[in-house]
Every structure is written in C-alpha cells, then in structure tokens.
Amino acid sequence: MSNQESIHAFSSRILVLPEANIDTDQIIPARFLTTTTKAGLGKVAFNDWRYNADGSEKPHILNTIDPTEHRVLVGGNNFGCGSSREHAPWALMDYGFKAVISTEIADIFKSNCLKNGLLPVVVDKATHDKLLANPQQRVTIDLEKNALTLEDGTVFTFEVEAFARQCLLEGVDAMGWLLKRLPEIEQFEQSHGKAA
C-alpha cells in the first residue's frame, strides 16, 4: 500500500513560474529518469533552470525560496505538457509542493499528479491573473470544499475527479484505497461465498 500525505485544507505562499508550456522535461530532465524511487528527486526538479553544467547554482527563484513556505506552484498555461513521466510530480512533491495551479494542465500530467498525491488545480484566467499579479501572496486550498481562496478574499471553486479526490483526502493511492477496504471485501466474500 502506498501512503502519501493526505490533503484537506492548507495555506501556503505561492511560487509563480509564469512561462507557458512548461513541459515535463523542464520539470525533470530525461537524464534523471533512471531511478524508480521518489526520494531525492526534488534536488533535480527544474534542474536546468536551477544549475549550470558544472553544478553551480543559477540565480533562480527556486534556489532562493523556502520550500516549506511555498507549497503551491502557479504555472503558466499548458503546464506539464510533453512526455508522460511520473517522475515529474514525484520531483515537484519531493521539492515540497502540494499543489499546482494553472489555467490549463496537461491531461497525462494531471492524471500522474492525482495518482501520486499532488493536487492539480485548474483556474479561470481572472483568478490566474490575480495570482500572477501578486506572486508572494498566501492562498488557502480546501479540498473538502474544492475551494481556492486568494489573499484578497477571492474564492474559486475547482473540480477534481471524485475517486482521485477521495484518495487525496485519505492520503492513499488507488491500491492503498482498496487495501484499506480489505476487511469489507473479505466480509462480503464470506457472506456471499467466494467465486469458484
């Protein structure tokens, strides 16, 4: 069973990366895809934006913030496009993000986020513009209410697929959700007779 951090309601400062079409290769370059574990991938998230070829740091915002204070990434339109790789949400989560916000999030990336415990939030242009205009603001995300509240009081209601939302609230992946219900499954099998 894969346990992950459950998401209910939390507040955080945002980190804004306003560029459109940030793809999965920018989030985590292909040369870092050889690992099958999630731990440590945060240090290579946006590697080519953050580091020179010799490993020295570039003056990028991702190298200057406290990830424990900035748990919400606001990206430009079409965030997470490109090839499918679970390593992309793994890297973002290991860096410290709990949610990604954009006006459009690529479908495969969104699916990978939901399966791995990273909340993708799609907002309208007006809400997105307010986020971009105040890049240090604190927002609150309440998954139980499906609501994003901006610092100025603006509330935007977002949608999350029902099963994925339940898994995020419980802090489990799909297999974990099933395993949590194993006693109920076994009881059903006993009361209805196991299939031959």
N, C-alpha and C positions, 0 to 999 in steps of 0.2 A: 504494500500500500504506500502510495506517495503522499505524504503530508506536506502541506505548504502553509504559508502564513494566511490565515483567514482574513477576509476583507469585509468590514462592516461600515463604520464611519471613521474617517480620519481627516486631519487637517495638515497641510503642508505648504511650504513655499513652492512655487513653480520654477522650473528651469525651461527657458524658451530657446528652442532651436528652430528659427522661423523658415529655414530653407524648405522649399517644396521638393518632393520626390526623394526624400532621404530613404535610400534602399537598404536592404539587409546586409549588403556587402560593406556599406559605410558603417552600419551599426556594429558588425563584427566581420572583418575581412576573412576571406575564404581560407587563408593560411592558418587560421586559428580553429578550424573546424575538426581537427583530428581527435579532440577529446570527446569522451562520452559522458563526462561529469560536468555539473553546473558550477561547482566551486572554483573560484578564481577567475571566472570569465569577465567579471566587472572591470578588472585591471586592463583588459584589452577592448572594452566597449569603446567604439569610435576611435580605435587605436590610431588610424592615420590622420585624424583630426587633432589628436592629443599629443602625438610623439613624432619626433624626427626619426630619420632612418637609423641614427646612432643610438636611439632610445632616450634622448634628452627630451624634456617636456617643451611643448609649444605653449605660447600664452593663450590657451583656450579656456573658455569658461568652465568646462568640465574638469579642469585641473585646479580651479580656484575655489569651488564651492564645497560646502559640507554636505555630502550625500545624505546624511541623516536628517538634514533640514529641508532638502529639496527632493521630495519623494514622487513628484508629479512632473513628467516631461511633456511639454507642449511643443509639438512639431508642426511643420508646415503641411500643406495639402499633400495627399497621397503618401502618407507616412508608412514605411515598412514595405514598399513595393520591391520588386525584384524576386530573386530566387527564394524558395521555401527553405527555411532553416530554423529549427527550434533553438539553435544557439543564440539567435537574435534576442528573443525575450529572456533567455537564460542570462545573457550578458547584461541586459538592462536591469534585471532583478538583482543580480549579484552586485551591480554597481550601487543599487539602493532604491531604484524606482519601484513604486507600487502601481502606478497608473500612467497611461499615455493618452494624451488628448490631441485631437486634430479634427479638421473638417472632413477628412477622408482618410481611412486607414485601410490598407490593402487587405483583401479578404483572407488570404492564406496567413498573413502575419497576424491578423486579428484572431483567427482560429488557434494559431500556435500560442498566442498570449493567453487566451481563455483556458486552454488545456494545461497551462503551466503556472497559472496564478497571477498573471499580470493583467490588470484591468484596462481594456481599450475603451475610450470614451469618445464618441463622435459627436461634435457640437456643430451648431449653425455658424454662419460667417460672422454674425453680430457678436456672438459670445466669444468666438475665436479672436476677433479684432480687439475685444476688451482684454483678453489675456495677453495678446501681443503688446498692447499699449502700456501695460503695467507688469513688466516681466519679473518683478520681485514680490508680487502680491502673494498673499496666503489664501488658499482655497480650501473648501471642505468638500469631500466626496462621501456621500452616504449611499452605499449600495443597497441598503434595505429600502430606501426611498427612491433609488435610482435618480439621485439629485446631485448636481454640482452647484455649489454656492460660491460665487466670487466675492472678493473683498468688498465690493461696492453694494453687496446685497442681491445682485442678480442671481436668480436661481434658474438653472437649465435642467430639464428632465431628460435623461438619456435612456436608451434602450440597451438591454443585454439579453441574449438568448436565455430562456428560462432555466434550462438544465445547467448551463455554464455558470449562470448567476448563483444557483444553489450550491454548486461545487465551490465557488469562490467564497461564499458565505460560510461554508463548512470547513474550508481550508483543505480540501482534498481534490485529487484528480478523479477521472471517471472510474478507474479501478478502485480507488480508495472509497468512493461513494458506494460502490457495490459491496465492498468488503465490510463497510460499516453496517450494512444491512444483511450480512450473512446469517445472523440468528433468525431474522424474519424469513429469509429464504429457506433455511433448514426447517423451520417450523411449518412453513407452507408445504414443503416436500413431505414431511412426516404426516401431516393431516390429509394430504391428497394422494399419498402413495407416490413413490419415486417412479419416474418413467422407466419402462423396461428397456 
